[in-house]
Protein backbone atom coordinates (compact mmCIF):
# COMPACT_ATOMS: atom_id res chain seq x y z
CA UNK A 1 0.00 0.00 0.00
CA UNK A 2 1.41 3.42 -0.92
CA UNK A 3 2.00 6.26 1.49
CA UNK A 4 -0.75 8.26 -0.19
CA UNK A 5 -3.32 5.49 0.12
CA UNK A 6 -2.49 5.00 3.79
CA UNK A 7 -2.98 8.64 4.49
CA UNK A 8 -6.41 10.15 4.33
CA UNK A 9 -6.74 13.71 3.20
CA UNK A 10 -9.40 15.42 5.23
CA UNK A 11 -11.68 17.89 3.61
CA UNK A 12 -12.04 21.35 4.99
CA UNK A 13 -15.11 23.44 5.37
CA UNK A 14 -14.99 27.13 6.06
CA UNK A 15 -18.07 29.24 6.46
CA UNK A 16 -18.23 33.00 6.20
CA UNK A 17 -18.05 34.60 9.61
CA UNK A 18 -19.11 38.09 10.63
CA UNK A 19 -17.07 39.50 7.78
CA UNK A 20 -18.85 37.38 5.17
CA UNK A 21 -15.56 36.28 3.58
CA UNK A 22 -14.99 33.02 1.70
CA UNK A 23 -12.04 30.70 2.06
CA UNK A 24 -9.21 31.16 -0.42
CA UNK A 25 -9.06 34.95 -0.18
CA UNK A 26 -6.10 37.27 -0.50
CA UNK A 27 -2.98 37.36 1.60
CA UNK A 28 -2.12 33.74 2.18
CA UNK A 29 -5.33 33.12 4.12
CA UNK A 30 -6.14 30.05 2.07
CA UNK A 31 -7.33 27.09 4.13
CA UNK A 32 -5.74 23.73 3.39
CA UNK A 33 -6.54 20.14 4.27
CA UNK A 34 -4.83 18.57 7.25
CA UNK A 35 -3.38 15.09 6.87
CA UNK A 36 -4.20 12.29 9.30
CA UNK A 37 -1.42 10.09 10.63
CA UNK A 38 -1.24 6.64 9.00
CA UNK A 39 -3.98 4.43 10.35
CA UNK A 40 -5.47 7.18 12.52
CA UNK A 41 -9.19 7.92 12.40
CA UNK A 42 -10.10 10.99 10.39
CA UNK A 43 -10.80 14.20 12.21
CA UNK A 44 -14.13 15.82 11.56
CA UNK A 45 -14.18 18.61 9.01
CA UNK A 46 -14.33 21.17 11.82
CA UNK A 47 -11.14 19.94 13.45
CA UNK A 48 -9.22 19.44 10.21
CA UNK A 49 -9.50 23.00 8.88
CA UNK A 50 -6.10 24.68 8.95
CA UNK A 51 -4.73 28.06 7.86
CA UNK A 52 -1.06 28.78 7.09
CA UNK A 53 0.87 31.10 9.39
CA UNK A 54 3.41 32.22 6.80
CA UNK A 55 2.43 34.46 3.89
CA UNK A 56 2.28 38.00 2.57
CA UNK A 57 -0.23 39.01 5.26
CA UNK A 58 -0.77 37.74 8.76
CA UNK A 59 -3.60 35.25 9.32
CA UNK A 60 -6.74 36.38 11.11
CA UNK A 61 -7.46 39.34 8.84
CA UNK A 62 -9.11 37.90 5.75
CA UNK A 63 -9.65 34.43 7.18
CA UNK A 64 -13.30 33.82 8.11
CA UNK A 65 -14.08 34.80 11.69
CA UNK A 66 -14.00 31.73 13.90
CA UNK A 67 -16.45 30.58 16.54
CA UNK A 68 -14.18 31.46 19.49
CA UNK A 69 -11.86 34.43 19.84
CA UNK A 70 -9.45 35.88 22.40
CA UNK A 71 -8.07 39.40 22.21
CA UNK A 72 -5.23 40.17 24.58
CA UNK A 73 -2.92 43.16 25.04
CA UNK A 74 0.41 42.97 26.86
CA UNK A 75 2.90 45.52 28.14
CA UNK A 76 6.64 44.94 27.95
CA UNK A 77 8.27 44.40 31.32
CA UNK A 78 10.41 47.18 32.81
CA UNK A 79 13.87 46.87 31.31
CA UNK A 80 12.72 44.82 28.32
CA UNK A 81 14.01 46.52 25.18
CA UNK A 82 14.56 45.87 21.50
CA UNK A 83 16.47 42.60 21.92
CA UNK A 84 13.94 41.12 24.33
CA UNK A 85 11.04 42.21 22.12
CA UNK A 86 12.66 40.60 19.08
CA UNK A 87 13.19 37.36 21.00
CA UNK A 88 9.54 37.35 22.07
CA UNK A 89 8.22 37.98 18.56
CA UNK A 90 10.48 35.19 17.31
CA UNK A 91 9.13 32.81 19.96
CA UNK A 92 5.54 33.79 19.23
CA UNK A 93 5.97 33.35 15.47
CA UNK A 94 7.55 29.90 15.85
CA UNK A 95 4.88 28.86 18.33
CA UNK A 96 2.00 30.21 16.23
CA UNK A 97 3.20 28.35 13.13
CA UNK A 98 3.30 25.07 15.07
CA UNK A 99 -0.05 25.56 16.77
CA UNK A 100 -1.81 26.54 13.53
CA UNK A 101 -0.48 23.38 11.90
CA UNK A 102 -1.99 21.33 14.73
CA UNK A 103 1.39 20.49 16.28
CA UNK A 104 1.97 20.45 20.02
CA UNK A 105 4.66 22.87 21.29
CA UNK A 106 7.43 21.81 23.67
CA UNK A 107 6.24 21.39 27.28
CA UNK A 108 2.66 21.18 26.02
CA UNK A 109 -0.18 21.37 28.53
CA UNK A 110 -2.22 18.78 26.54
CA UNK A 111 -5.34 20.96 26.63
CA UNK A 112 -5.91 20.44 22.87
CA UNK A 113 -4.23 17.03 22.67
CA UNK A 114 -7.12 15.28 20.88
CA UNK A 115 -8.06 18.08 18.50
CA UNK A 116 -6.90 19.21 15.09
CA UNK A 117 -6.03 22.84 14.30
CA UNK A 118 -9.75 23.76 14.13
CA UNK A 119 -9.12 26.84 11.92
CA UNK A 120 -6.76 28.35 14.51
CA UNK A 121 -5.17 31.71 13.67
CA UNK A 122 -2.76 33.88 15.64
CA UNK A 123 -2.30 37.55 14.76
CA UNK A 124 0.36 39.82 16.31
CA UNK A 125 0.20 43.61 16.64
CA UNK A 126 2.37 46.43 18.00
CA UNK A 127 1.01 49.33 20.03
CA UNK A 128 2.11 52.96 20.37
CA UNK A 129 4.17 52.27 23.51
CA UNK A 130 6.08 49.40 21.93
CA UNK A 131 8.20 51.85 19.95
CA UNK A 132 9.20 53.87 23.01
CA UNK A 133 10.12 50.76 25.00
CA UNK A 134 12.33 49.48 22.18
CA UNK A 135 13.94 52.87 21.31
CA UNK A 136 12.27 52.74 17.90
CA UNK A 137 10.13 55.86 18.22
CA UNK A 138 11.59 57.20 14.96
CA UNK A 139 10.15 54.17 13.14
CA UNK A 140 6.66 54.52 14.64
CA UNK A 141 4.06 54.95 11.85
CA UNK A 142 2.17 58.22 11.73
CA UNK A 143 -0.98 56.11 11.36
CA UNK A 144 -0.41 54.80 14.89
CA UNK A 145 -1.07 58.19 16.48
CA UNK A 146 -3.62 57.96 19.31
CA UNK A 147 -7.22 57.91 18.17
CA UNK A 148 -9.25 61.07 18.77
CA UNK A 149 -11.67 61.25 21.69
CA UNK A 150 -15.31 60.69 20.71
CA UNK A 151 -18.24 62.12 22.66
CA UNK A 152 -19.87 58.71 23.11
CA UNK A 153 -16.72 57.19 24.64
CA UNK A 154 -16.67 55.98 28.24
CA UNK A 155 -13.29 54.29 28.02
CA UNK A 156 -11.60 52.32 30.78
CA UNK A 157 -7.83 52.95 30.49
CA UNK A 158 -7.07 49.60 32.13
CA UNK A 159 -8.84 47.82 29.27
CA UNK A 160 -7.41 50.01 26.50
CA UNK A 161 -4.16 50.32 24.53
CA UNK A 162 -1.08 48.14 25.21
CA UNK A 163 2.45 47.59 23.85
CA UNK A 164 1.63 44.28 22.13
CA UNK A 165 -1.55 42.62 20.92
CA UNK A 166 -2.60 39.08 20.11
CA UNK A 167 -5.73 37.91 18.36
CA UNK A 168 -6.40 34.18 18.74
CA UNK A 169 -9.32 32.58 16.90
CA UNK A 170 -10.42 28.96 16.48
CA UNK A 171 -13.55 26.92 15.85
CA UNK A 172 -12.96 24.94 19.04
CA UNK A 173 -12.89 26.58 22.48
CA UNK A 174 -10.16 24.31 23.87
CA UNK A 175 -7.93 24.88 20.83
CA UNK A 176 -8.36 28.65 21.23
CA UNK A 177 -7.59 28.57 24.96
CA UNK A 178 -4.62 26.25 24.42
CA UNK A 179 -3.05 28.68 21.96
CA UNK A 180 -3.74 31.69 24.18
CA UNK A 181 -2.16 29.98 27.18
CA UNK A 182 0.87 28.84 25.21
CA UNK A 183 1.48 32.36 23.90
CA UNK A 184 1.06 33.89 27.34
CA UNK A 185 3.50 31.41 28.87
CA UNK A 186 6.01 32.19 26.10
CA UNK A 187 5.89 35.87 27.11
CA UNK A 188 6.79 35.24 30.77
CA UNK A 189 9.52 37.59 31.95
CA UNK A 190 9.27 39.78 28.85
CA UNK A 191 5.66 40.98 28.75
CA UNK A 192 2.65 40.80 31.05
CA UNK A 193 -1.04 40.79 30.19
CA UNK A 194 -2.65 44.25 30.36
CA UNK A 195 -6.17 43.16 29.38
CA UNK A 196 -7.89 40.19 27.80
CA UNK A 197 -11.32 39.81 26.17
CA UNK A 198 -13.10 36.68 24.98
CA UNK A 199 -15.72 36.56 22.23
CA UNK A 200 -17.72 34.20 20.09
CA UNK A 201 -19.57 33.83 16.81
CA UNK A 202 -22.06 31.39 15.40
CA UNK A 203 -20.64 27.88 14.96
CA UNK A 204 -20.01 26.49 11.47
CA UNK A 205 -22.91 24.31 10.40
CA UNK A 206 -25.42 25.93 12.77
CA UNK A 207 -27.47 27.22 9.83
CA UNK A 208 -28.83 25.36 6.81
CA UNK A 209 -26.59 27.42 4.53
CA UNK A 210 -23.68 29.83 5.04
CA UNK A 211 -25.09 33.13 6.25
CA UNK A 212 -23.86 36.46 7.54
CA UNK A 213 -23.79 36.22 11.32
CA UNK A 214 -26.09 38.10 13.68
CA UNK A 215 -25.01 40.22 16.63
CA UNK A 216 -26.55 40.17 20.11
CA UNK A 217 -29.19 42.69 19.02
CA UNK A 218 -30.43 40.05 16.59
CA UNK A 219 -29.35 42.07 13.56
CA UNK A 220 -27.56 40.60 10.55
CA UNK A 221 -24.12 42.19 10.98
CA UNK A 222 -21.42 42.59 8.32
CA UNK A 223 -23.36 42.84 5.05
CA UNK A 224 -21.55 45.88 3.65
CA UNK A 225 -18.03 44.67 4.39
CA UNK A 226 -15.42 45.17 1.66
CA UNK A 227 -14.96 41.92 -0.27
CA UNK A 228 -11.72 40.46 -1.65
CA UNK A 229 -13.32 40.60 -5.08
CA UNK A 230 -13.55 44.41 -4.86
CA UNK A 231 -10.96 46.12 -7.04
CA UNK A 232 -9.85 48.35 -4.15
CA UNK A 233 -9.92 45.69 -1.42
CA UNK A 234 -6.15 45.49 -0.90
CA UNK A 235 -5.86 49.27 -1.12
CA UNK A 236 -8.40 49.68 1.69
CA UNK A 237 -7.07 46.94 3.98
CA UNK A 238 -3.31 46.52 3.49
CA UNK A 239 -0.31 48.87 3.48
CA UNK A 240 1.20 48.76 -0.04
CA UNK A 241 4.80 48.02 -0.97
CA UNK A 242 6.65 51.32 -0.95
CA UNK A 243 4.31 52.74 1.67
CA UNK A 244 5.47 54.66 4.73
CA UNK A 245 7.01 53.15 6.78
CA UNK A 246 8.45 50.48 4.51
CA UNK A 247 8.54 47.78 7.20
CA UNK A 248 4.70 47.85 7.32
CA UNK A 249 4.33 46.65 3.69
CA UNK A 250 1.67 43.96 3.58
CA UNK A 251 0.53 44.91 7.05
CA UNK A 252 -2.64 46.54 8.33
CA UNK A 253 -3.91 48.64 11.23
CA UNK A 254 -6.47 47.21 13.61
CA UNK A 255 -8.86 49.17 15.82
CA UNK A 256 -10.33 47.23 18.73
CA UNK A 257 -13.34 48.55 20.65
CA UNK A 258 -15.33 46.91 23.44
CA UNK A 259 -18.87 48.09 22.73
CA UNK A 260 -21.43 47.15 25.37
CA UNK A 261 -24.94 46.87 23.99
CA UNK A 262 -27.70 48.28 26.19
CA UNK A 263 -29.85 45.25 25.49
CA UNK A 264 -32.55 46.02 28.05
CA UNK A 265 -33.22 49.35 26.31
CA UNK A 266 -32.98 47.80 22.84
CA UNK A 267 -35.37 44.97 23.61
CA UNK A 268 -38.01 47.40 24.92
CA UNK A 269 -38.49 49.06 21.54
CA UNK A 270 -40.60 47.53 18.77
CA UNK A 271 -39.12 45.61 15.88
CA UNK A 272 -40.27 48.39 13.55
CA UNK A 273 -38.32 50.95 15.58
CA UNK A 274 -35.26 48.68 15.68
CA UNK A 275 -35.41 48.45 11.89
CA UNK A 276 -35.71 52.24 11.61
CA UNK A 277 -32.63 52.68 13.83
CA UNK A 278 -30.58 50.31 11.67
CA UNK A 279 -32.16 50.91 8.25
CA UNK A 280 -32.50 47.19 7.51
CA UNK A 281 -35.11 44.48 8.06
CA UNK A 282 -34.37 42.38 11.11
CA UNK A 283 -35.69 39.21 9.51
CA UNK A 284 -33.19 38.94 6.66
CA UNK A 285 -30.90 41.99 6.74
CA UNK A 286 -32.40 43.48 3.58
CA UNK A 287 -32.45 47.29 3.36
CA UNK A 288 -35.77 48.98 4.11
CA UNK A 289 -35.71 50.15 0.51
CA UNK A 290 -36.33 46.57 -0.65
CA UNK A 291 -34.61 43.54 -2.12
CA UNK A 292 -32.52 41.05 -0.18
CA UNK A 293 -29.51 41.35 2.11
CA UNK A 294 -27.05 42.09 -0.71
CA UNK A 295 -29.26 44.64 -2.49
CA UNK A 296 -27.60 48.09 -2.39
CA UNK A 297 -29.27 50.53 -0.02
CA UNK A 298 -31.14 53.26 -1.91
CA UNK A 299 -30.37 56.31 0.20
CA UNK A 300 -32.47 58.51 -2.11
CA UNK A 301 -35.69 56.47 -1.81
CA UNK A 302 -38.75 58.29 -0.40
CA UNK A 303 -41.99 57.01 1.08
CA UNK A 304 -45.58 57.93 0.15
CA UNK A 305 -45.32 61.14 2.17
CA UNK A 306 -42.10 62.20 0.47
CA UNK A 307 -39.90 61.44 3.45
CA UNK A 308 -36.74 59.31 3.28
CA UNK A 309 -37.27 55.57 3.63
CA UNK A 310 -33.88 55.36 5.33
CA UNK A 311 -33.99 57.82 8.24
CA UNK A 312 -31.42 60.61 8.34
CA UNK A 313 -29.83 59.10 11.45
CA UNK A 314 -30.23 55.42 10.53
CA UNK A 315 -27.04 53.48 11.17
CA UNK A 316 -26.82 52.18 7.60
CA UNK A 317 -26.98 55.74 6.21
CA UNK A 318 -24.55 57.34 8.66
CA UNK A 319 -21.97 54.58 8.24
CA UNK A 320 -22.26 54.18 4.44
CA UNK A 321 -19.09 54.92 2.44
CA UNK A 322 -21.20 57.19 0.21
CA UNK A 323 -21.79 59.53 3.17
CA UNK A 324 -18.21 59.35 4.48
CA UNK A 325 -16.13 60.27 1.47
CA UNK A 326 -15.66 56.60 0.57
CA UNK A 327 -14.17 55.64 3.96
CA UNK A 328 -14.51 51.93 4.68
CA UNK A 329 -12.92 49.22 6.81
CA UNK A 330 -12.98 45.45 7.05
CA UNK A 331 -14.99 44.50 10.13
CA UNK A 332 -14.19 41.16 11.78
CA UNK A 333 -15.82 41.29 15.21
CA UNK A 334 -16.79 38.85 17.95
CA UNK A 335 -19.76 39.04 20.31
CA UNK A 336 -19.11 38.89 24.05
CA UNK A 337 -21.02 38.16 27.24
CA UNK A 338 -19.18 38.66 30.54
CA UNK A 339 -22.02 38.02 32.97
CA UNK A 340 -24.47 40.50 34.45
CA UNK A 341 -24.02 43.92 36.04
CA UNK A 342 -25.26 44.89 39.49
CA UNK A 343 -28.55 46.15 38.04
CA UNK A 344 -29.16 42.81 36.34
CA UNK A 345 -28.44 44.02 32.83
CA UNK A 346 -26.17 41.83 30.66
CA UNK A 347 -22.54 42.86 30.31
CA UNK A 348 -22.65 41.91 26.66
CA UNK A 349 -22.07 43.36 23.23
CA UNK A 350 -19.52 43.50 20.45
CA UNK A 351 -15.76 43.18 20.43
CA UNK A 352 -15.43 45.44 17.41
CA UNK A 353 -12.31 44.59 15.37
CA UNK A 354 -11.73 46.46 12.11
CA UNK A 355 -8.86 46.44 9.64
CA UNK A 356 -7.64 49.18 7.31
CA UNK A 357 -4.55 50.44 5.51
CA UNK A 358 -4.81 53.72 7.43
CA UNK A 359 -7.16 54.36 10.38
CA UNK A 360 -7.27 58.06 9.50
CA UNK A 361 -8.93 57.08 6.22
CA UNK A 362 -10.93 54.12 7.60
CA UNK A 363 -12.14 54.04 11.18
CA UNK A 364 -11.73 57.68 12.23
CA UNK A 365 -13.96 59.45 9.65
CA UNK A 366 -16.70 56.83 10.01
CA UNK A 367 -16.64 56.94 13.81
CA UNK A 368 -16.72 60.75 13.77
CA UNK A 369 -19.85 60.61 11.65
CA UNK A 370 -21.45 58.00 13.90
CA UNK A 371 -20.51 60.08 16.94
CA UNK A 372 -22.39 63.08 15.57
CA UNK A 373 -25.72 61.49 14.72
CA UNK A 374 -26.18 57.72 14.72
CA UNK A 375 -29.52 56.51 16.07
CA UNK A 376 -27.77 53.37 17.31
CA UNK A 377 -25.64 55.43 19.73
CA UNK A 378 -28.50 55.50 22.23
CA UNK A 379 -28.23 51.72 22.58
CA UNK A 380 -24.45 51.19 22.85
CA UNK A 381 -21.59 52.27 25.11
CA UNK A 382 -17.93 52.29 24.00
CA UNK A 383 -15.97 51.08 27.04
CA UNK A 384 -12.49 50.24 25.75
CA UNK A 385 -10.38 51.15 22.73
CA UNK A 386 -7.00 50.30 21.23
CA UNK A 387 -5.08 50.73 17.99
CA UNK A 388 -2.25 48.47 16.81
CA UNK A 389 0.07 48.25 13.82
CA UNK A 390 -0.04 44.69 12.48
CA UNK A 391 3.08 44.03 10.37
CA UNK A 392 2.94 42.02 7.17
CA UNK A 393 3.13 38.26 7.31
CA UNK A 394 6.36 36.41 8.01
CA UNK A 395 8.05 34.28 5.38
CA UNK A 396 9.36 30.82 6.25
CA UNK A 397 12.29 31.24 8.63
CA UNK A 398 11.27 34.80 9.59
CA UNK A 399 9.29 36.22 12.47
CA UNK A 400 6.59 38.88 12.55
CA UNK A 401 8.13 42.35 12.90
CA UNK A 402 11.61 41.25 11.82
CA UNK A 403 11.90 44.00 9.21
CA UNK A 404 11.29 46.59 11.94
CA UNK A 405 13.51 45.12 14.65
CA UNK A 406 16.40 44.03 12.45
CA UNK A 407 16.07 46.50 9.57
Buried (B, 14 or more C-beta within 10 A) or exposed (E): EEEEEEBBEBEBBBBBBBBBBBBEBBBBBBBBBBBBEEEEEBBBBBBBBBBBBBBBBBBBBBBBBBBBBBBBBBBBBEEBEBEBBBBBBBBBBBBBBBBBBBEBBEEBEEBBEEBBBBBBBBBBBBBBBBBEBBEBEEBBBEBBEEBEEBEBBEBEEEBBBBBBBBBBBBBBBBBBBBBBBBBBEBBEEBBBBBBBBBBBBBBBEEEEEBBBBBBBBBBBBBBBBBEBEEEEBBEBBBBEEEBEBEBBBBBBBBBBBBBBBBBEEBEEEEEEEBBBBBBBBBEEBBBBBEEEBEEEBBBEEEEEEEEBBBBEBBBBBBBBBEBBEEBBBBBBBBBBBBEEEEEEBBBBBBBBBBBBBBBBBBBBBBBBBBBEEBBBBEBBBBBBBBBBBBBBBBEEEBBBBBBBBEE
